[in-house]
C-alpha cells in the first residue's frame, strides 16, 4: 500500500487551518444534539418554506423535546433495542430532524431512504437493512401495500410536508395537496400499526425518557447510508458516530471563521443524501445557525421564496442547481445580497458555471469532494485563498490521500491516478457485504474509483470516474473535460458525455446536450462538434451528438451517466 509523505497539502493550509484534528468534542451524535439544543434553546434551528411562501419553524429547545419524545416512542412503544434500524423516508421538512435526532437518541441506526424510490427499491433497502420502523411522507404511501408485507417493518409513522407549521398555514398547505395537486394518496390497509408523527410524539411524551444513549460511543453505528455506485444493487456504507463527528470537525476546520452561529444556510439538496446531511443538517446545527429547508428544488423556482424572504449566507448545491438558478430571471435580477459563498459537491463543477456565478453574485463557489463512504468530505478549497478553477481543494485535516496506478503503485507527481483516501471519516465497511468491502476498503484506504491529479501545492483535481473514462484509439478521454467544454456554449443548458462502441477506434465520444431555453438560436449537432474542435484534440471531439429535452438526474441533481449507458446496452447489446 502507498505511503503518504510528504503531505504537500499541509503547507497550503495557511495560518487559518490546523493540520491535525483535535479530540472529538462529543462521544456521539446524541451527545452533540443534546448539548447543542440546550445551548441554543431559544434560537430558530429549522424553517421549512413551501413554494407559496408558507412556512413553519422549530427552535432548538422544541427540537430537543420532540426528539426526546420520538426516541421514547421508538424504545418503549415500538420495542426497539439499541442498534435497531429505523428507515426515514422524508423530503426536507421539520419532521426530518425530529425523526433523525430521535433515532440517534434512541441509540438506533438511521437508514436514510429516498422518498421517490419505487416499491422494489424500498423492499430491497428495508430487507437489506433489517429496518423495523418506517417514517414516511404521507405523499408516498401508495406503495406501502406492496412493500410492508415483504419486509420486516413493524410500525409505520406518517409525516407531512407542512408538519409542525402553525395551524392555519398547515391547513392551507394540506388543503392544496388534497384538493388541488391531489398529492396525498389514501393509506392502504396494513397489518402493522400506522400513526401520524404527532401521535407518536404524544405517546413518547407520556413514556419514560430514554437515558441509556449516554453509553453511545464513537465506534457505535449511526447511519446506514445507501449508495448505488455505477452498477449493481444499492449497498449501505456503515458510518459510525465517530465518522460523522470527525467529518463535522473537518468541515468546521476548513470553514474556520467564515462559518458561525449567525449564518443562515439554504438547504435545497435532500437531507437524506450524505452531502446535505453532513454539510447542511449537522454542520450548521452544531454551530447554532439557522437552516432554511426547501422540500423540493424542482422546478428551481421553488427556491425563490426562501431566497427572497431570508438572509441566506450559504448555499450548497450541485452544478445543475447553480446553473438552473442563474437561468432564472428573478435570481439574475436580485441575487442574494447576504451570501458569503456557495459550496459545490456531488459532481464536477463546470468552470463556466463557477465563473458566471462569481460574476452574477459577487461570491465564489467553493468546490469540495467527498464520498458516501467518507461521511462525506475528503477535500475542500480553503476559503481564505484565491479560487483555483477546476480544483476540489486540498485534503481536509486528519485525512491522507494517495494517487495510484492499476497495480496500486504510486504514480509520478503530476500524473493522473486513482484517488485513495484514509482518515477518521472513513466508513467501517459495507453492511452485510464483506465482498464489496474487501474491494473498496484495504488497510484503511478507500479506493474511490475517481481519477485525480495533484499539483505541487497539494491541490487536487478530479479528472473523471475511472469507469467513465473513454478509450479512443488508446487515448484516454475524460468526460468531465468534454462536458466542461460544452458548458461554454451559450445554447447548451446541460451536457453529458459517455463512450460508445466504435469499429474503428474501439470507443468514440458521444455527447448528450439540452437546449438552453433562454437562447433563441437553436442548437445543432454540427454546432456542437464545431465548438469542440476549437478547444479539444481531435480524438476528444464527440463523434455523435444527441439533443435531448432533459437528462437523467439523481435526487440531488447529478446527471446520471449510468442511465445513459443503460440506454446504450439496449442499442448495442449487453456487452457495452
LOZA-301195 format. One record per residue (C-alpha): y, z, x. Coordinates in steps of 0.1 Angstrom, whole numbers, plus 5000, padded with zeros to 4 digits. Layout:
# residues N
   c2   c3   c1
    Y    Z    X
...
This chain:
# residues 576
   c2   c3   c1
 5000 5000 5000
 5036 4994 5011
 5058 5018 5028
 5094 5025 5016
 5116 5029 5047
 5144 5023 5054
 5156 5025 5018
 5188 5004 5024
 5200 5011 4988
 5209 5047 4996
 5238 5036 5017
 5251 5018 4987
 5253 5049 4965
 5286 5059 4980
 5301 5094 4975
 5295 5094 4938
 5257 5093 4937
 5234 5119 4953
 5203 5102 4968
 5179 5129 4957
 5174 5143 4922
 5178 5180 4916
 5150 5200 4900
 5147 5194 4862
 5171 5215 4842
 5146 5218 4813
 5108 5223 4810
 5105 5199 4781
 5125 5177 4757
 5121 5205 4731
 5139 5229 4755
 5167 5203 4761
 5171 5198 4724
 5173 5235 4716
 5198 5242 4743
 5220 5212 4736
 5222 5218 4698
 5231 5254 4704
 5258 5245 4730
 5274 5218 4708
 5266 5231 4673
 5299 5222 4657
 5302 5187 4671
 5290 5155 4654
 5259 5142 4670
 5250 5112 4649
 5268 5089 4625
 5249 5062 4606
 5271 5032 4594
 5258 5006 4570
 5274 4971 4566
 5297 4981 4537
 5312 5009 4558
 5295 5038 4540
 5283 5064 4564
 5268 5098 4569
 5268 5122 4599
 5248 5152 4613
 5263 5178 4635
 5243 5192 4664
 5238 5225 4646
 5225 5207 4615
 5201 5187 4636
 5188 5220 4652
 5180 5234 4617
 5165 5202 4604
 5143 5195 4634
 5131 5232 4634
 5121 5227 4597
 5103 5194 4604
 5084 5210 4633
 5073 5238 4609
 5062 5213 4583
 5041 5194 4608
 5024 5225 4622
 5020 5247 4591
 5017 5222 4562
 5001 5192 4579
 4979 5215 4601
 4988 5196 4634
 4980 5212 4667
 4999 5207 4700
 4992 5173 4713
 4986 5157 4679
 5002 5123 4674
 5029 5116 4649
 5040 5080 4642
 5076 5074 4634
 5083 5040 4619
 5120 5041 4611
 5151 5019 4617
 5182 5035 4632
 5194 5063 4609
 5199 5100 4606
 5162 5106 4598
 5151 5093 4632
 5164 5121 4654
 5154 5147 4628
 5118 5134 4629
 5116 5127 4666
 5131 5160 4676
 5109 5178 4652
 5078 5162 4667
 5088 5175 4701
 5095 5210 4688
 5060 5210 4672
 5045 5203 4706
 5032 5170 4693
 5034 5134 4706
 5058 5109 4693
 5044 5074 4685
 5073 5051 4681
 5065 5022 4657
 5084 4991 4648
 5093 4991 4611
 5088 4953 4610
 5051 4955 4621
 5026 4937 4600
 4997 4956 4584
 4973 4946 4612
 4997 4957 4639
 5002 4991 4621
 4965 4996 4618
 4959 4988 4655
 4986 5012 4666
 4977 5041 4643
 4940 5038 4651
 4946 5035 4688
 4970 5064 4690
 4950 5086 4666
 4982 5093 4646
 4977 5119 4618
 5012 5118 4602
 5033 5088 4595
 5071 5090 4589
 5081 5056 4575
 5111 5039 4560
 5110 5036 4522
 5119 4999 4527
 5085 4991 4542
 5060 5010 4521
 5044 4978 4506
 5018 4977 4535
 5006 5013 4531
 4979 5005 4505
 4962 4983 4531
 4970 5004 4562
 4963 5040 4553
 4926 5037 4543
 4918 5021 4577
 4935 5047 4598
 4934 5085 4604
 4968 5091 4587
 4966 5122 4566
 5002 5127 4555
 5030 5102 4548
 5067 5111 4548
 5093 5087 4534
 5129 5084 4546
 5157 5060 4536
 5185 5043 4555
 5211 5065 4537
 5191 5097 4542
 5214 5127 4547
 5245 5108 4537
 5269 5126 4513
 5256 5124 4477
 5279 5096 4464
 5275 5071 4494
 5238 5078 4493
 5236 5069 4456
 5257 5038 4461
 5235 5025 4490
 5203 5033 4472
 5217 5015 4441
 5224 4984 4461
 5189 4985 4476
 5172 4989 4443
 5193 4966 4421
 5210 4940 4444
 5189 4935 4475
 5157 4947 4459
 5146 4961 4493
 5128 4992 4480
 5092 4983 4471
 5071 5006 4449
 5050 5031 4468
 5013 5022 4463
 4988 5048 4451
 4973 5065 4481
 4946 5091 4487
 4968 5111 4511
 4999 5132 4502
 5032 5113 4501
 5066 5130 4501
 5102 5124 4510
 5116 5139 4542
 5139 5162 4523
 5108 5178 4506
 5091 5181 4540
 5122 5199 4553
 5122 5223 4524
 5085 5231 4530
 5093 5237 4567
 5123 5259 4560
 5101 5282 4539
 5075 5284 4566
 5074 5304 4598
 5094 5287 4627
 5073 5271 4654
 5077 5291 4687
 5048 5280 4709
 5067 5249 4720
 5081 5273 4746
 5049 5267 4765
 5055 5230 4769
 5060 5218 4805
 5069 5186 4823
 5033 5174 4826
 5027 5175 4788
 5026 5143 4769
 5057 5135 4749
 5056 5098 4740
 5031 5071 4734
 5053 5040 4738
 5035 5008 4730
 5041 4977 4749
 5026 4943 4743
 5033 4927 4777
 5029 4889 4778
 4993 4888 4764
 4967 4909 4747
 4970 4937 4721
 4996 4964 4725
 4988 4993 4747
 5006 5026 4750
 5023 5039 4780
 5018 5077 4783
 5052 5092 4790
 5054 5129 4797
 5083 5153 4791
 5089 5152 4828
 5090 5114 4830
 5118 5113 4804
 5137 5142 4817
 5137 5127 4852
 5149 5094 4838
 5177 5112 4819
 5188 5128 4852
 5187 5094 4869
 5208 5078 4842
 5234 5106 4844
 5234 5104 4883
 5243 5067 4881
 5268 5072 4852
 5285 5100 4870
 5320 5109 4858
 5321 5078 4836
 5297 5093 4811
 5309 5125 4793
 5306 5145 4762
 5338 5128 4749
 5320 5095 4747
 5311 5075 4716
 5280 5053 4721
 5273 5024 4698
 5235 5021 4691
 5227 4988 4676
 5194 4984 4695
 5165 5002 4678
 5158 5037 4688
 5120 5031 4686
 5125 5009 4717
 5124 5028 4750
 5157 5013 4762
 5177 5027 4733
 5155 5058 4731
 5165 5069 4766
 5198 5053 4772
 5213 5060 4738
 5195 5087 4719
 5185 5111 4747
 5212 5105 4774
 5243 5108 4751
 5227 5136 4731
 5222 5155 4763
 5259 5150 4771
 5270 5163 4738
 5285 5129 4729
 5285 5111 4695
 5260 5084 4686
 5270 5056 4661
 5238 5043 4646
 5236 5008 4631
 5203 5004 4611
 5201 4966 4619
 5223 4945 4641
 5212 4913 4624
 5233 4895 4614
 5256 4906 4642
 5284 4911 4616
 5265 4943 4606
 5281 4959 4636
 5317 4951 4626
 5325 4983 4606
 5310 5005 4633
 5332 4990 4660
 5363 4989 4638
 5361 5025 4624
 5350 5045 4655
 5364 5047 4691
 5334 5033 4708
 5334 5038 4746
 5299 5025 4754
 5277 4997 4740
 5241 4990 4750
 5227 4956 4744
 5207 4926 4755
 5221 4891 4765
 5218 4877 4730
 5236 4906 4714
 5266 4903 4737
 5266 4866 4733
 5264 4869 4695
 5293 4894 4694
 5316 4872 4714
 5309 4843 4689
 5323 4864 4660
 5359 4858 4652
 5366 4894 4643
 5353 4906 4677
 5371 4879 4697
 5404 4888 4679
 5400 4926 4682
 5376 4936 4709
 5370 4974 4711
 5400 4989 4727
 5384 5022 4738
 5355 5006 4756
 5347 5017 4791
 5317 4994 4798
 5286 4979 4783
 5250 4984 4795
 5226 4954 4796
 5189 4956 4799
 5157 4944 4782
 5161 4908 4795
 5181 4889 4820
 5219 4889 4815
 5233 4854 4819
 5262 4852 4843
 5282 4831 4818
 5279 4858 4792
 5289 4886 4816
 5320 4866 4828
 5331 4858 4793
 5326 4894 4782
 5348 4906 4811
 5375 4881 4801
 5374 4889 4764
 5371 4927 4766
 5386 4936 4799
 5355 4956 4807
 5323 4950 4826
 5287 4947 4815
 5267 4969 4839
 5233 4954 4842
 5202 4976 4848
 5165 4971 4849
 5136 4991 4835
 5101 4991 4820
 5084 5009 4792
 5061 5022 4820
 5091 5038 4838
 5108 5056 4808
 5125 5030 4814
 5153 5029 4841
 5144 5017 4876
 5177 5003 4889
 5214 5001 4879
 5247 4988 4892
 5269 5016 4904
 5300 5018 4882
 5324 5025 4910
 5316 4993 4928
 5326 4957 4922
 5305 4937 4898
 5277 4918 4916
 5269 4889 4893
 5231 4885 4887
 5222 4918 4903
 5202 4945 4885
 5217 4970 4909
 5200 4995 4933
 5171 5018 4927
 5182 5050 4909
 5179 5083 4928
 5144 5095 4934
 5129 5060 4930
 5113 5039 4956
 5107 5001 4953
 5088 4975 4974
 5085 4937 4972
 5051 4924 4980
 5031 4891 4980
 4999 4883 4961
 4979 4904 4986
 5002 4934 4981
 5017 4930 5016
 5054 4935 5021
 5074 4902 5021
 5101 4894 5047
 5136 4906 5040
 5155 4884 5016
 5123 4868 5003
 5110 4870 4967
 5081 4892 4960
 5066 4912 4931
 5086 4943 4924
 5067 4976 4928
 5081 5009 4916
 5074 5046 4924
 5092 5077 4911
 5091 5107 4888
 5098 5085 4858
 5065 5065 4862
 5041 5069 4834
 5008 5089 4836
 4989 5057 4826
 4979 5037 4795
 4965 5056 4766
 4927 5051 4765
 4930 5021 4788
 4917 5030 4822
 4911 4993 4830
 4947 4984 4823
 4959 5015 4841
 4940 5005 4872
 4955 4970 4872
 4991 4983 4868
 4992 5017 4885
 4979 5020 4921
 4986 5051 4942
 5016 5059 4921
 5031 5024 4923
 5037 5004 4892
 5031 4967 4897
 5058 4953 4874
 5049 4916 4873
 5085 4908 4880
 5096 4887 4910
 5127 4900 4927
 5147 4897 4959
 5166 4924 4977
 5198 4919 4998
 5207 4938 5029
 5226 4965 5009
 5195 4972 4987
 5208 4954 4956
 5180 4938 4936
 5180 4905 4917
 5152 4896 4893
 5141 4860 4899
 5117 4859 4870
 5084 4872 4854
 5056 4864 4878
 5036 4849 4849
 5065 4829 4836
 5071 4810 4868
 5067 4772 4865
 5049 4754 4894
 5063 4719 4897
 5045 4698 4924
 5040 4730 4943
 5077 4742 4940
 5085 4774 4922
 5109 4771 4892
 5121 4803 4878
 5131 4800 4841
 5159 4825 4844
 5177 4802 4868
 5175 4772 4844
 5184 4793 4814
 5215 4806 4832
 5225 4770 4839
 5220 4761 4803
 5241 4790 4791
 5271 4775 4808
 5271 4746 4783
 5297 4754 4755
 5275 4736 4730
 5244 4758 4738
 5243 4792 4719
 5209 4802 4733
 5182 4788 4756
 5146 4794 4767
 5126 4777 4794
 5088 4775 4798
 5064 4754 4817
 5043 4727 4800
 5013 4708 4814
 5021 4675 4832
 4997 4650 4846
 5020 4640 4875
 5034 4674 4886
 5009 4699 4873
 5036 4716 4852
 5070 4704 4840
 5101 4723 4828
 5107 4724 4790
 5140 4737 4776
 5145 4750 4741
 5181 4752 4730
 5201 4763 4700
 5233 4746 4689
 5265 4767 4691
 5279 4766 4656
 5314 4771 4669
 5313 4739 4689
 5319 4707 4669
 5302 4684 4694
 5265 4681 4686
 5243 4688 4715
 5218 4661 4725
 5187 4662 4747
 5204 4638 4772
 5234 4661 4774
 5212 4690 4784
 5194 4670 4811
 5226 4655 4825
 5242 4690 4827
 5212 4704 4845
 5212 4676 4870
 5247 4686 4881
 5236 4721 4891
 5199 4721 4898
 5175 4704 4922
 5156 4676 4905
 5123 4695 4902
 5141 4723 4882
 5157 4699 4857
 5140 4700 4822
 5117 4671 4817
 5117 4677 4779
 5142 4694 4756
 5136 4708 4722
 5166 4715 4699
 5159 4744 4675
 5178 4762 4648
 5167 4795 4663
 5144 4810 4690
 5118 4837 4685
 5131 4872 4694
 5118 4907 4698
 5134 4936 4677
 5160 4942 4704
 5169 4905 4705
 5150 4895 4736
 5140 4858 4735
 5101 4857 4734
 5089 4830 4758
 5053 4841 4749
 5058 4829 4713
 5069 4795 4726
 5038 4795 4749
 5016 4802 4718
 5030 4771 4702
 5021 4752 4734
 4985 4762 4730
 4984 4746 4696
 5000 4714 4712
 4979 4712 4744
 4949 4734 4737
 4938 4769 4746
 4937 4762 4783
 4975 4763 4786
